[in-house]
Amino acid sequence: MKSLCLTFFASVLLLVSCADQYMVNGTSSVQALEGKTLYLKVFRDDDMHTIDSARVVHGRFRFSGVMDSTIMANVFLDSASVMPLVLEDGRVEMKIGEIIQSATGTPLNDSLSRFIQRKMQIDAQMAELPHRESEMIMDGMDHELVKSRLVQEARELTEQSDRLITRFIISNYNNVLGPGIFMILTNGLEYPILNPQIDEILSDAPPYFLNNPYVKEYIKAAEANMKKIHEY
């Protein structure tokens, strides 16, 4: 009996050791998060499901567990997404601040963090435009000239943001980042559609990307919506 028990526990340990293990050590400098519970969620069966939770205590929190394969996840506060990250084998250091959010320490998370920082830089430039408009008008510049110049800058920043997202998804077609960022991009739309940016992303996408459950469902819904639009 003792030998049988030892064999059983050895088998369990072997199964655990073969699974990918993730550990996320987080720090937060956002005072509003102190004492709050953060939820680690993944997309499964057409919805986001909680796989772990952690309370922020003295600006620190931790997620850990095992998974069958590398997956994209999101950290949530209640129903609001705080930031995405990748659950892959290794230790991830997550930082949540008012200006900077990052998850680093593993290859895909390092790549995702560089993308997020660049996206936030563009967003910050966009958010600065109204302040710049006020300053330029107070300096005596013609209002119509100011408006024309800043509209052009806004257009260029929007194009930069779109290119950044499109190129990042395309360069990560064959790993979880591609479908994951595609999900974030399309969740910002009012309803599933096929616009020039999405057409470019899908045009040369490989089977790994196109067979992702979320991507497949999005394409199906978008094509149905486009058909209705053309009919009307």
Secondary structure as GFF3:
##gff-version 3
##sequence-region A 1 232
A	DSSP	alpha_helix	2	18	.	.	.	ID=ss1
A	DSSP	beta_strand	20	28	.	.	.	ID=ss2
A	DSSP	three_ten_helix	31	33	.	.	.	ID=ss3
A	DSSP	beta_strand	37	44	.	.	.	ID=ss4
A	DSSP	beta_strand	47	55	.	.	.	ID=ss5
A	DSSP	beta_strand	60	67	.	.	.	ID=ss6
A	DSSP	beta_strand	71	77	.	.	.	ID=ss7
A	DSSP	beta_strand	80	87	.	.	.	ID=ss8
A	DSSP	beta_strand	90	96	.	.	.	ID=ss9
A	DSSP	beta_strand	101	104	.	.	.	ID=ss10
A	DSSP	alpha_helix	107	138	.	.	.	ID=ss11
A	DSSP	alpha_helix	143	171	.	.	.	ID=ss12
A	DSSP	alpha_helix	177	187	.	.	.	ID=ss13
A	DSSP	alpha_helix	196	203	.	.	.	ID=ss14
A	DSSP	alpha_helix	207	210	.	.	.	ID=ss15
A	DSSP	alpha_helix	213	231	.	.	.	ID=ss16
###
